[in-house]
Amino acid sequence: MPNPKHRHSKARSRSRRTHYKAEEPTIAVCSVTGETHLYHRAYWHDNKLYYKGKVVMEKSA
């Protein structure tokens, strides 16, 4: 494979990487509890674990 014969400058490397940016996570609002959470993730509300608006698990005291 061909390799570069000379070193690339920092500006050249950094300008190539400017388009690699982290995206903001999409946030959903539960219709049952009104709690905001990440899509496709379970979340805790009032010591209960919810997923897709249903109680999956309860935290024992």
C-alpha atoms as one frame of an Amber mdcrd trajectory, in Angstrom:
protein
   0.000   0.000   0.000   1.244   3.497  -0.692   2.416   5.533   2.269   2.795
   9.299   2.497   6.340  10.491   1.852   5.907  13.707   3.839   4.159  14.559
   7.068   0.759  16.233   6.843   0.340  19.464   8.781  -1.887  19.660  11.863
  -4.263  22.011  10.072  -4.686  19.599   7.186  -5.433  16.676   9.487  -7.786
  18.685  11.680  -9.685  20.181   8.764 -10.328  16.673   7.480 -11.759  15.663
  10.873 -14.099  18.645  11.300 -17.096  16.661  10.098 -16.691  13.930  12.745
 -18.918  15.437  15.417 -20.898  13.829  18.198 -24.643  14.081  17.786 -27.015
  15.004  20.578 -28.973  12.016  21.871 -32.664  11.941  20.979 -34.847  12.364
  24.042 -38.332  10.905  24.362 -41.154  11.750  26.764 -43.099   8.868  28.282
 -46.845   9.105  27.738 -47.569   7.254  31.002 -45.254   8.986  33.491 -44.262
  12.141  31.605 -40.612  11.395  32.344 -37.947  12.307  29.769 -35.578   9.483
  28.801 -33.404   8.219  25.978 -35.082   6.273  23.183 -34.862   2.467  23.488
 -33.675   2.666  27.102 -35.374   1.695  30.340 -35.597   4.364  33.051 -36.443
   4.583  36.755 -39.437   6.544  38.032 -40.839   6.250  41.586 -38.714   3.130
  42.300 -40.126   1.364  39.226 -38.279   0.511  36.038 -40.260   1.465  32.924
 -39.719   0.417  29.319 -42.126   1.314  26.505 -44.600   2.695  29.070 -44.841
  -0.553  31.033 -43.456  -1.451  34.450 -40.650  -3.956  33.983 -39.328  -4.218
  37.517 -39.883  -2.724  40.950 -37.050  -1.810  43.317 -37.234  -3.732  46.564
 -37.012  -1.707  49.769
